[in-house]
Structures are given as structure tokens and as C-alpha cells.
């Protein structure tokens, strides 16, 4: 008897339609940054990009995050991962510091 194996790709966290910054932790905890305080910082720092992607809107005094637009904005930023250089020298590309003790690191 042969067993049928599913070829479906596991989906990530389900994307809520929308949420407010104050309810981020309750409604969309799986979406970076996962809480309203850090979400406010993201909205302040990337407001123009988020608006361009249709990720945020304002209703009265409340900022609303649209899941589809926010996901689109995050996806646009994936190309920046290649450019990322860590402040930790041991994580930099070509670093030969991993696995060496302090005394060895001090010597060229």
C-alpha cells in the first residue's frame, strides 16, 4: 500500500485583514514587530513607504494597519537582507573570528 504524500507548502501565519496599533499584540502577534509600541516606531520611521504600499490608514485618531499592504511592504524589503552587515565582527562575511579565543583574536 502506498501512502499519498501532500505536496502543499505549509502556510505561514494567517494574515489578519487589519488591526490597530493598540491591538497589534492581541490581533497580529505573529507579524513583526509583534506589539503596538514597536509598531508605532515602524509607522513613524517608514510612514511614506507604508502609505505607498497601502499598508496603513487613519480613522479619526487611530492608525490602522492593513495586513495585505503590510505584507507587501515587508516583501519589498527582502532585497535589503543581502546588504545587511552586522555590527558583530564575527558575523561579517569573510570573518575568521568564529571559533577563536580572545588571545587569538588579538593577534593578527
N, CA, C and O of each residue as an XYZ file, in Angstrom:
432
protein
N       0.846     -1.177      0.000
C       0.000      0.000      0.000
C       0.891      1.241      0.000
O       1.790      1.368      0.832
N       0.638      2.141     -0.928
C       1.418      3.380     -0.982
C       0.686      4.488     -0.255
O      -0.540      4.591     -0.278
N       1.471      5.286      0.371
C       0.910      6.405      1.129
C       1.007      7.680      0.306
O       2.059      7.974     -0.261
N      -0.055      8.420      0.238
C      -0.078      9.661     -0.528
C       0.557     10.773      0.315
O       0.129     11.035      1.439
N       1.570     11.413     -0.237
C       2.274     12.475      0.462
C       1.785     13.821     -0.055
O       1.706     14.041     -1.264
N       1.466     14.697      0.847
C       0.987     16.024      0.463
C       2.148     16.868     -0.049
O       3.225     16.880      0.548
N       1.928     17.564     -1.143
C       2.953     18.448     -1.701
C       2.642     19.909     -1.420
O       3.296     20.804     -1.956
N       1.647     20.148     -0.583
C       1.282     21.520     -0.257
C       2.361     22.176      0.588
O       2.944     21.545      1.469
N       2.616     23.428      0.317
C       3.580     24.195      1.101
C       2.875     24.674      2.360
O       1.749     25.166      2.300
N       3.540     24.527      3.497
C       2.966     24.993      4.749
C       2.835     26.513      4.709
O       3.800     27.223      4.424
N       1.686     26.981      4.986
C       1.449     28.415      5.006
C       1.995     29.006      6.293
O       2.033     28.340      7.328
N       2.415     30.259      6.222
C       2.893     30.964      7.398
C       1.716     31.402      8.242
O       0.605     30.904      8.062
N       1.942     32.329      9.163
C       0.846     32.795      9.997
C      -0.264     33.406      9.144
O       0.015     34.073      8.148
N      -1.497     33.185      9.521
C      -2.626     33.735      8.773
C      -2.622     35.249      8.908
O      -2.460     35.790     10.002
N      -2.800     35.916      7.791
C      -2.734     37.365      7.736
C      -4.088     37.967      8.098
O      -5.034     37.855      7.318
N      -4.201     38.609      9.272
C      -5.467     39.261      9.606
C      -5.726     40.404      8.621
O      -4.783     41.009      8.112
N      -6.970     40.692      8.357
C      -7.311     41.734      7.402
C      -6.761     43.087      7.824
O      -6.139     43.778      7.017
N      -6.979     43.479      9.081
C      -6.465     44.755      9.567
C      -6.443     44.755     11.089
O      -7.123     43.959     11.736
N      -5.654     45.658     11.644
C      -5.573     45.801     13.094
C      -5.079     47.200     13.430
O      -4.435     47.857     12.612
N      -5.383     47.639     14.619
C      -4.916     48.929     15.096
C      -3.587     48.772     15.808
O      -3.248     47.680     16.264
N      -2.834     49.855     15.905
C      -1.551     49.787     16.602
C      -1.738     49.361     18.049
O      -0.906     48.642     18.604
N      -2.824     49.804     18.656
C      -3.063     49.462     20.066
C      -3.476     48.007     20.263
O      -3.392     47.495     21.379
N      -3.918     47.333     19.212
C      -4.333     45.934     19.341
C      -3.395     44.979     18.606
O      -3.736     43.815     18.396
N      -2.226     45.460     18.219
C      -1.280     44.655     17.442
C      -0.946     43.353     18.161
O      -0.966     42.280     17.558
N      -0.638     43.453     19.454
C      -0.218     42.276     20.214
C      -1.317     41.222     20.305
O      -1.024     40.027     20.290
N      -2.568     41.644     20.398
C      -3.669     40.699     20.520
C      -4.089     40.115     19.173
O      -4.374     38.921     19.081
N      -4.132     40.938     18.132
C      -4.666     40.505     16.843
C      -3.596     39.941     15.914
O      -3.842     38.959     15.215
N      -2.409     40.551     15.897
C      -1.365     40.131     14.949
C      -0.012     39.935     15.630
O       0.975     40.541     15.213
N       0.054     39.099     16.672
C       1.328     38.937     17.380
C       2.405     38.244     16.552
O       3.591     38.365     16.860
N       2.011     37.517     15.503
C       2.985     36.808     14.675
C       3.594     37.685     13.589
O       4.494     37.247     12.873
N       3.116     38.908     13.463
C       3.643     39.800     12.442
C       4.592     40.806     13.073
O       4.235     41.504     14.022
N       5.802     40.872     12.536
C       6.826     41.759     13.050
C       6.311     43.184     13.083
O       5.675     43.606     12.117
N       6.543     43.932     14.113
C       7.345     43.661     15.307
C       6.570     42.979     16.423
O       7.167     42.675     17.457
N       5.304     42.727     16.278
C       4.569     41.920     17.233
C       3.884     42.660     18.370
O       3.150     42.044     19.142
N       4.102     43.960     18.493
C       3.370     44.715     19.519
C       3.220     46.168     19.096
O       3.919     46.642     18.200
N       2.312     46.863     19.743
C       1.950     48.216     19.348
C       3.040     49.257     19.557
O       3.174     50.178     18.751
N       3.822     49.128     20.628
C       4.862     50.126     20.884
C       5.908     50.122     19.777
O       6.269     51.175     19.252
N       6.389     48.947     19.429
C       7.363     48.862     18.345
C       6.692     49.134     16.999
O       7.324     49.658     16.082
N       5.423     48.782     16.884
C       4.672     49.078     15.664
C       4.565     50.575     15.419
O       4.643     51.021     14.274
N       4.387     51.363     16.486
C       4.355     52.825     16.347
C       5.679     53.340     15.789
O       5.702     54.231     14.941
N       6.774     52.773     16.272
C       8.085     53.184     15.759
C       8.195     52.864     14.267
O       8.665     53.695     13.490
N       7.761     51.655     13.860
C       7.813     51.262     12.449
C       6.994     52.236     11.610
O       7.441     52.669     10.548
N       5.795     52.584     12.083
C       4.929     53.502     11.336
C       5.574     54.882     11.235
O       5.520     55.514     10.180
N       6.179     55.351     12.316
C       6.852     56.660     12.256
C       8.052     56.639     11.317
O       8.239     57.556     10.518
N       8.861     55.589     11.417
C      10.096     55.520     10.636
C       9.850     55.264      9.148
O      10.606     55.752      8.308
N       8.814     54.512      8.815
C       8.587     54.106      7.424
C       7.225     54.545      6.901
O       6.666     53.908      6.007
N       6.697     55.619      7.449
C       5.344     56.068      7.108
C       5.120     56.191      5.605
O       4.141     55.654      5.087
N       6.000     56.884      4.899
C       5.788     57.104      3.465
C       5.783     55.790      2.680
O       4.956     55.599      1.789
N       6.707     54.890      3.013
C       6.746     53.591      2.330
C       5.490     52.777      2.623
O       4.940     52.132      1.730
N       5.040     52.807      3.872
C       3.836     52.057      4.251
C       2.601     52.605      3.545
O       1.748     51.837      3.101
N       2.502     53.919      3.439
C       1.371     54.528      2.729
C       1.417     54.141      1.258
O       0.386     53.821      0.666
N       2.602     54.168      0.667
C       2.767     53.818     -0.744
C       2.316     52.376     -1.027
O       1.772     52.094     -2.095
N       2.540     51.477     -0.081
C       2.147     50.071     -0.240
C       0.700     49.813      0.160
O       0.207     48.693      0.027
N       0.020     50.843      0.648
C      -1.352     50.666      1.098
C      -1.428     49.887      2.404
O      -2.386     49.151      2.640
N      -0.422     50.049      3.245
C      -0.340     49.277      4.478
C      -0.979     49.963      5.675
O      -1.354     49.291      6.635
N      -1.113     51.296      5.641
C      -1.690     51.998      6.791
C      -2.709     53.028      6.347
O      -2.682     53.533      5.224
N      -3.600     53.315      7.265
C      -4.609     54.340      7.051
C      -4.915     54.955      8.406
O      -4.488     54.457      9.448
N      -5.652     56.028      8.369
C      -6.031     56.681      9.616
C      -7.547     56.819      9.665
O      -8.181     57.271      8.711
N      -8.107     56.421     10.791
C      -9.533     56.580     11.027
C      -9.652     57.377     12.308
O      -9.420     56.851     13.396
N     -10.015     58.646     12.184
C     -10.023     59.528     13.350
C      -8.612     59.667     13.887
O      -7.711     60.091     13.163
N      -8.412     59.315     15.147
C      -7.077     59.373     15.746
C      -6.358     58.032     15.700
O      -5.220     57.922     16.156
N      -7.008     57.020     15.157
C      -6.463     55.662     15.188
C      -5.759     55.313     13.877
O      -6.299     55.539     12.794
N      -4.551     54.759     13.985
C      -3.821     54.259     12.818
C      -4.194     52.794     12.634
O      -4.126     52.007     13.577
N      -4.584     52.435     11.432
C      -4.976     51.074     11.094
C      -3.927     50.488     10.161
O      -3.504     51.139      9.206
N      -3.513     49.269     10.437
C      -2.553     48.553      9.585
C      -3.347     47.528      8.786
O      -4.092     46.729      9.353
N      -3.184     47.555      7.461
C      -3.836     46.586      6.586
C      -2.876     45.440      6.340
O      -1.763     45.649      5.856
N      -3.300     44.231      6.670
C      -2.441     43.061      6.578
C      -1.827     42.836      5.213
O      -0.629     42.571      5.116
N      -2.620     42.934      4.153
C      -2.111     42.679      2.803
C      -1.059     43.718      2.406
O      -0.020     43.365      1.850
N      -1.324     44.988      2.689
C      -0.361     46.045      2.362
C       0.902     45.931      3.192
O       2.002     46.173      2.694
N       0.750     45.561      4.464
C       1.905     45.411      5.345
C       2.780     44.241      4.888
O       4.007     44.330      4.913
N       2.145     43.154      4.475
C       2.888     42.008      3.954
C       3.626     42.391      2.681
O       4.771     41.986      2.476
N       2.970     43.174      1.823
C       3.602     43.652      0.583
C       4.821     44.520      0.913
O       5.866     44.392      0.275
N       4.684     45.405      1.914
C       5.803     46.265      2.320
C       6.974     45.432      2.840
O       8.124     45.677      2.477
N       6.679     44.450      3.688
C       7.746     43.585      4.193
C       8.435     42.840      3.050
O       9.659     42.712      3.039
N       7.656     42.352      2.095
C       8.221     41.613      0.964
C       9.140     42.505      0.120
O      10.149     42.030     -0.400
N       8.806     43.772     -0.019
C       9.656     44.698     -0.781
C      11.010     44.902     -0.123
O      11.981     45.249     -0.796
N      11.085     44.697      1.155
C      12.317     44.939      1.902
C      13.251     43.725      1.924
O      14.346     43.810      2.481
N      12.847     42.609      1.336
C      13.686     41.409      1.382
C      15.016     41.596      0.678
O      15.998     40.955      1.055
N      15.083     42.442     -0.318
C      16.349     42.651     -1.030
C      17.406     43.287     -0.131
O      18.600     43.192     -0.417
N      16.983     43.925      0.939
C      17.930     44.584      1.839
C      18.674     43.609      2.733
O      19.645     43.988      3.389
N      18.239     42.376      2.769
C      18.906     41.379      3.605
C      20.322     41.132      3.098
O      21.245     40.975      3.897
N      20.501     41.095      1.787
C      21.832     40.882      1.217
C      22.801     41.982      1.618
O      23.992     41.722      1.792
N      22.313     43.202      1.767
C      23.155     44.343      2.084
C      23.492     44.441      3.568
O      24.350     45.235      3.953
N      22.826     43.643      4.408
C      22.972     43.752      5.848
C      24.367     43.358      6.300
O      24.864     42.285      5.959
N      24.987     44.230      7.065
C      26.262     43.939      7.698
C      26.061     44.071      9.188
O      25.651     45.124      9.677
N      26.342     43.026      9.897
C      26.153     43.028     11.339
C      27.216     43.884     12.020
O      28.328     44.030     11.515
N      26.861     44.445     13.167
C      27.845     45.151     13.987
C      28.779     44.172     14.676
O      29.849     44.551     15.152
N      28.371     42.915     14.728
C      29.188     41.882     15.335
C      30.215     41.414     14.307
O      29.841     40.801     13.307
N      31.498     41.687     14.529
C      32.514     41.319     13.529
C      32.552     39.825     13.244
O      32.927     39.423     12.143
N      32.177     39.003     14.199
C      32.208     37.556     13.991
C      31.153     37.103     12.994
O      31.253     36.003     12.451
N      30.143     37.930     12.743
C      29.082     37.556     11.819
C      29.295     38.123     10.417
O      28.537     37.804      9.502
N      30.301     38.946     10.242
C      30.523     39.550      8.924
C      31.017     38.513      7.928
O      31.679     37.543      8.297
N      30.690     38.728      6.679
C      31.102     37.817      5.619
C      32.627     37.819      5.541
O      33.255     38.877      5.502
N      33.200     36.648      5.518
C      34.649     36.524      5.420
C      35.367     36.645      6.755
O      36.595     36.572      6.802
N      34.622     36.829      7.842
C      35.260     36.961      9.152
C      35.875     35.628      9.548
O      35.285     34.568      9.344
N      37.068     35.702     10.114
C      37.746     34.490     10.545
C      37.844     34.460     12.062
O      38.749     33.841     12.622
N      36.913     35.128     12.720
C      36.953     35.235     14.168
C      36.142     34.143     14.858
O      36.321     33.905     16.052
N      35.277     33.494     14.141
C      34.411     32.493     14.748
C      35.260     31.310     15.209
O      36.071     30.778     14.451
N      35.063     30.917     16.445
C      35.765     29.768     16.982
C      37.142     30.067     17.532
O      37.845     29.145     17.946
N      37.550     31.320     17.550
C      38.863     31.681     18.092
C      38.691     32.326     19.455
O      37.721     33.049     19.685
N      39.614     32.073     20.349
C      39.580     32.667     21.671
C      40.048     34.114     21.650
O      40.531     34.591     20.623
N      39.911     34.830     22.785
C      40.312     36.230     22.848
C      41.776     36.437     22.527
O      42.124     37.382     21.820
N      42.629     35.585     23.025
C      44.069     35.740     22.801
C      44.383     35.619     21.307
O      45.210     36.361     20.778
N      43.720     34.686     20.641
C      43.966     34.508     19.206
C      43.404     35.677     18.402
O      43.982     36.063     17.386
N      42.296     36.236     18.843
C      41.706     37.363     18.119
C      42.595     38.592     18.183
O      42.633     39.382     17.240
N      43.308     38.758     19.285
C      44.162     39.932     19.463
C      45.364     39.868     18.529
O      45.904     40.910     18.158
N      45.793     38.678     18.144
C      46.945     38.537     17.245
C      46.479     38.603     15.791
O      45.448     38.026     15.447
N      47.222     39.291     14.947
C      46.832     39.358     13.532
C      47.014     38.044     12.816
O      46.728     37.946     11.622
